[in-house]
């Protein structure tokens, strides 16, 4: 055989081997495909554009973690980001804007991946973003870049705040009405109380005290405090001296001055007030007979010193006819 035949055979052998090698080893383009770009690569200041990155890969390829926001310039602001992934694809979309005019280069950044224990890298494309300044007409008036946005009025948007405000106002009105009613009722009761004769009020309070049976239940201090107050209020309303402010040594002379002929009643009053002082301040324990006696003396004191109501002749005749 000739030398030319051997040379031709060797060349065909290497060509065939190379073809078989490249057919058996898949290329990077078959393993990972990357596309990246702006929806608009030229915007005005404040306008938005979207930067989308799509990666399609072989199911056996494992992508390493990456963040292409680090490659963005400081003048480019990211407003929102959406990222989704499937078995053989990865999609990332950034909403960006800029408030600085100029042209900004987004350089390539590497994305590492592995396949059959082989680590390789694919590079993103280099992009450019142009941010334009607004055209200023010095002859026209100054106005906003964009007109104010007019949104439709929706009642449902103010229902929560309005409901809370109305609820709070209603509660406030109800509270004010409740307080006014209580105060009015209290004033009416006080006026009715003042309109009643002193002995009527005193007898009513003594009856209540008697029904409560305080000393019978061991509440001597409360019993004598109430009994003393009822007696002093009656004296103050009946005779006009400040019995509630006087101590016992001042109350007795004032009573004797008003009722000089009633020494027995003065002694009864002295017994009530002195016993009350001993129980309240010296923790004395009077006998049951003494407790009952002071109650009876209070009834007698009020009954003997009360002002009788003056009735007309016609009223007396009516009473006689009824009898």
C-alpha positions as CSV (number, residue, x, y, z in Angstrom):
1,X,0.0,0.0,0.0
2,X,1.1,3.5,-0.7
3,X,2.1,6.2,1.8
4,X,-0.9,8.3,0.7
5,X,-3.3,5.6,1.6
6,X,-1.9,5.5,5.2
7,X,-2.1,9.2,5.6
8,X,-5.7,9.3,4.4
9,X,-6.6,6.5,6.7
10,X,-5.1,8.2,9.8
11,X,-6.8,11.5,9.0
12,X,-10.2,9.8,8.6
13,X,-9.6,8.0,11.9
14,X,-9.0,11.1,13.9
15,X,-11.9,12.9,12.3
16,X,-14.3,10.0,13.1
17,X,-13.0,9.8,16.7
18,X,-13.4,13.6,17.2
19,X,-17.0,13.4,15.9
20,X,-17.8,10.5,18.2
21,X,-16.3,12.3,21.2
22,X,-18.4,15.5,20.7
23,X,-21.5,13.4,20.2
24,X,-21.1,11.5,23.4
25,X,-20.2,14.6,25.6
26,X,-23.1,17.0,25.7
27,X,-22.3,20.7,25.4
28,X,-23.0,23.5,27.8
29,X,-25.6,24.9,25.6
30,X,-27.5,21.6,25.8
31,X,-27.2,21.4,29.6
32,X,-28.0,25.0,30.6
33,X,-29.7,27.8,28.5
34,X,-29.8,31.3,29.9
35,X,-31.6,34.4,28.6
36,X,-31.7,37.8,30.3
37,X,-32.9,41.2,29.3
38,X,-34.9,44.4,30.0
39,X,-38.5,44.8,28.9
40,X,-37.3,48.4,28.1
41,X,-33.7,49.3,28.2
42,X,-34.4,53.1,27.9
43,X,-36.6,54.8,30.5
44,X,-37.3,58.3,31.9
45,X,-36.5,59.2,35.5
46,X,-38.9,57.5,37.8
47,X,-40.3,55.1,35.2
48,X,-40.2,51.4,35.8
49,X,-38.9,48.6,33.7
50,X,-38.6,44.8,34.2
51,X,-35.4,42.8,34.2
52,X,-36.1,39.1,33.5
53,X,-33.8,36.2,33.9
54,X,-34.8,32.7,32.5
55,X,-32.7,29.6,33.0
56,X,-33.6,26.3,31.4
57,X,-31.5,23.3,32.3
58,X,-31.2,19.5,32.1
59,X,-33.1,17.8,35.0
60,X,-29.8,16.3,36.2
61,X,-28.1,19.7,36.4
62,X,-27.9,21.3,39.9
63,X,-27.6,25.1,39.9
64,X,-25.6,26.8,42.7
65,X,-27.2,29.7,44.6
66,X,-26.6,33.1,43.0
67,X,-27.9,36.7,43.3
68,X,-27.6,38.9,40.2
69,X,-28.9,41.9,42.1
70,X,-25.4,42.4,43.3
71,X,-24.3,43.2,39.8
72,X,-26.8,46.1,39.6
73,X,-25.5,49.7,40.0
74,X,-26.3,51.6,43.1
75,X,-28.3,54.1,41.0
76,X,-30.7,51.3,39.9
77,X,-33.3,50.6,42.6
78,X,-35.2,47.3,42.9
79,X,-38.9,47.9,43.6
80,X,-40.2,44.4,43.5
81,X,-39.0,40.8,42.7
82,X,-40.7,37.6,41.6
83,X,-39.0,34.3,41.5
84,X,-40.4,30.9,40.5
85,X,-38.8,27.6,39.7
86,X,-39.8,24.2,38.2
87,X,-38.0,20.9,37.6
88,X,-36.0,22.2,34.6
89,X,-36.4,26.0,34.7
90,X,-35.9,29.0,36.9
91,X,-37.5,32.4,36.3
92,X,-36.6,35.6,38.1
93,X,-38.2,39.1,37.4
94,X,-37.1,42.3,38.9
95,X,-39.1,45.6,38.7
96,X,-36.5,48.4,38.7
97,X,-36.3,52.1,38.3
98,X,-33.8,54.9,38.6
99,X,-33.8,58.6,39.6
100,X,-30.4,59.4,38.3
101,X,-30.0,60.0,34.5
102,X,-27.2,58.2,32.7
103,X,-26.3,54.9,31.0
104,X,-25.6,52.1,33.3
105,X,-23.8,48.9,32.4
106,X,-24.9,45.6,34.0
107,X,-21.8,43.4,33.7
108,X,-21.8,39.7,33.1
109,X,-22.0,37.5,36.2
110,X,-21.2,33.8,36.6
111,X,-23.7,31.1,37.5
112,X,-22.1,27.9,38.6
113,X,-23.7,24.5,38.1
114,X,-22.8,20.8,38.4
115,X,-23.5,17.8,36.2
116,X,-22.2,14.3,36.8
117,X,-19.8,15.6,39.4
118,X,-18.4,18.1,37.0
119,X,-18.7,21.8,38.0
120,X,-19.0,24.4,35.2
121,X,-20.0,28.0,34.8
122,X,-22.2,29.9,32.5
123,X,-22.1,33.7,32.1
124,X,-25.0,36.1,31.8
125,X,-25.1,38.6,28.9
126,X,-23.9,42.1,29.4
127,X,-26.8,44.6,29.5
128,X,-27.2,48.4,29.3
129,X,-29.9,50.6,30.9
130,X,-30.3,54.2,29.8
131,X,-32.1,56.7,32.1
132,X,-33.2,59.9,30.4
133,X,-33.8,63.3,32.1
134,X,-37.1,64.9,31.5
135,X,-37.1,67.6,28.8
136,X,-37.4,70.9,30.5
137,X,-39.1,73.7,28.6
138,X,-38.0,76.9,30.2
139,X,-40.9,78.8,28.6
140,X,-43.7,76.7,30.1
141,X,-44.9,76.6,33.7
142,X,-43.4,74.2,36.2
143,X,-45.6,71.1,36.7
144,X,-45.2,67.5,37.8
145,X,-43.6,64.9,35.6
146,X,-46.9,63.0,35.8
147,X,-50.3,64.4,36.6
148,X,-51.9,63.5,40.0
149,X,-53.5,60.1,40.0
150,X,-57.3,60.2,40.5
151,X,-58.7,57.1,42.2
152,X,-62.4,56.3,42.4
153,X,-64.0,56.8,45.8
154,X,-65.0,53.6,47.5
155,X,-67.2,53.6,50.6
156,X,-65.8,50.2,51.7
157,X,-62.4,51.9,52.2
158,X,-63.7,54.2,54.9
159,X,-66.2,51.8,56.6
160,X,-63.7,50.5,59.2
161,X,-62.5,54.0,60.3
162,X,-66.0,55.4,60.1
163,X,-67.5,52.5,62.0
164,X,-64.9,52.9,64.8
165,X,-65.5,56.7,65.0
166,X,-69.3,56.3,65.1
167,X,-69.0,53.5,67.7
168,X,-66.8,55.6,69.9
169,X,-69.1,58.6,69.5
170,X,-72.1,56.6,70.4
171,X,-70.4,55.2,73.5
172,X,-69.4,58.7,74.5
173,X,-72.9,60.0,74.1
174,X,-74.3,57.1,76.1
175,X,-71.8,57.7,78.8
176,X,-72.6,61.4,79.0
177,X,-76.3,60.6,79.1
178,X,-75.7,58.0,81.9
179,X,-73.7,60.5,84.0
180,X,-76.2,63.3,83.4
181,X,-79.0,61.0,84.4
182,X,-77.2,59.9,87.5
183,X,-76.4,63.4,88.5
184,X,-79.9,64.6,87.9
185,X,-81.3,61.7,89.9
186,X,-78.9,62.5,92.7
187,X,-79.9,66.2,92.7
188,X,-83.6,65.3,92.7
189,X,-83.1,62.9,95.6
190,X,-81.1,65.6,97.5
191,X,-83.8,68.2,96.9
192,X,-86.5,65.8,98.0
193,X,-84.4,64.9,101.1
194,X,-84.1,68.6,101.9
195,X,-87.8,69.2,101.4
196,X,-88.7,66.5,104.0
197,X,-89.0,67.5,107.6
198,X,-85.9,66.6,109.7
199,X,-87.8,64.2,111.9
200,X,-89.2,62.3,108.9
201,X,-85.7,61.7,107.6
202,X,-84.4,60.8,111.1
203,X,-87.2,58.3,111.7
204,X,-86.6,56.7,108.3
205,X,-82.9,56.3,108.9
206,X,-83.4,54.9,112.4
207,X,-85.8,52.3,111.0
208,X,-83.3,51.2,108.4
209,X,-80.6,51.0,111.1
210,X,-82.8,49.0,113.3
211,X,-83.7,46.5,110.4
212,X,-80.0,45.9,109.6
213,X,-79.3,44.5,113.1
214,X,-75.7,45.6,113.2
215,X,-74.9,45.3,116.9
216,X,-76.7,41.9,117.0
217,X,-74.1,40.7,114.4
218,X,-71.1,42.1,116.4
219,X,-70.8,45.3,114.3
220,X,-70.8,47.7,117.2
221,X,-68.5,50.3,115.6
222,X,-70.6,50.6,112.5
223,X,-73.8,50.6,114.5
224,X,-72.8,53.6,116.7
225,X,-71.2,55.5,113.8
226,X,-74.5,55.4,112.0
227,X,-76.6,56.1,115.1
228,X,-74.3,59.1,116.0
229,X,-74.5,60.5,112.4
230,X,-78.3,60.2,112.2
231,X,-78.7,62.0,115.5
232,X,-76.2,64.8,114.5
233,X,-77.8,65.3,111.1
234,X,-81.2,65.7,112.8
235,X,-79.9,68.2,115.3
236,X,-78.2,70.2,112.6
237,X,-81.3,70.4,110.5
238,X,-83.7,70.9,113.4
239,X,-81.8,73.5,115.4
240,X,-79.4,75.0,112.9
241,X,-76.0,74.5,114.7
242,X,-73.3,72.4,112.9
243,X,-73.6,69.2,114.9
244,X,-71.7,67.2,112.3
245,X,-68.6,69.4,112.8
246,X,-68.9,69.7,116.6
247,X,-67.4,67.2,119.0
248,X,-69.5,65.8,121.8
249,X,-68.4,68.5,124.3
250,X,-69.6,71.2,121.9
251,X,-72.8,69.5,120.8
252,X,-74.3,69.0,124.3
253,X,-74.0,72.8,125.3
254,X,-75.5,73.8,121.9
255,X,-78.5,71.4,122.4
256,X,-79.0,72.7,126.0
257,X,-79.0,76.2,124.7
258,X,-81.7,75.4,122.2
259,X,-83.8,73.2,124.7
260,X,-83.0,74.6,128.2
261,X,-86.1,72.9,129.8
262,X,-85.3,69.4,128.4
263,X,-82.5,68.2,130.7
264,X,-83.7,64.6,130.4
265,X,-83.4,64.7,126.6
266,X,-79.9,66.3,127.0
267,X,-78.9,63.3,129.2
268,X,-80.2,60.9,126.6
269,X,-78.3,62.7,123.9
270,X,-75.2,62.6,126.0
271,X,-75.5,58.9,126.5
272,X,-75.8,58.3,122.8
273,X,-72.8,60.4,121.8
274,X,-70.5,59.4,124.6
275,X,-71.2,55.7,124.1
276,X,-70.5,56.2,120.3
277,X,-67.2,57.9,121.1
278,X,-66.1,55.1,123.4
279,X,-67.0,52.4,120.8
280,X,-65.3,54.2,117.9
281,X,-62.2,55.4,119.7
282,X,-61.7,53.2,122.8
283,X,-63.1,50.0,121.3
284,X,-65.7,49.6,124.1
285,X,-68.2,46.7,124.0
286,X,-71.5,47.9,125.3
287,X,-74.1,45.4,126.6
288,X,-77.1,44.5,124.4
289,X,-79.4,46.4,126.7
290,X,-77.3,49.5,126.4
291,X,-77.3,49.2,122.6
292,X,-81.1,48.9,122.5
293,X,-81.5,51.7,125.0
294,X,-79.5,54.2,122.9
295,X,-81.7,53.3,119.9
296,X,-84.9,53.9,121.9
297,X,-83.5,57.2,123.3
298,X,-82.7,58.3,119.7
299,X,-86.3,57.7,118.7
300,X,-87.6,59.5,121.8
301,X,-85.2,62.5,121.3
302,X,-86.5,63.0,117.7
303,X,-90.1,62.5,118.7
304,X,-89.9,65.0,121.6
305,X,-88.1,67.7,119.6
306,X,-89.7,67.4,116.2
307,X,-91.7,70.4,114.8
308,X,-95.4,69.5,114.6
309,X,-97.0,70.3,111.3
310,X,-99.6,73.0,111.6
311,X,-103.0,71.9,110.2
312,X,-105.8,74.2,109.3
313,X,-109.3,74.1,110.9
314,X,-110.8,72.5,107.8
315,X,-108.1,69.7,107.8
316,X,-108.9,69.0,111.5
317,X,-112.6,68.8,110.7
318,X,-112.0,66.4,107.9
319,X,-109.9,64.2,110.2
320,X,-112.7,64.2,112.8
321,X,-115.3,63.3,110.2
322,X,-113.2,60.4,108.9
323,X,-112.8,59.1,112.5
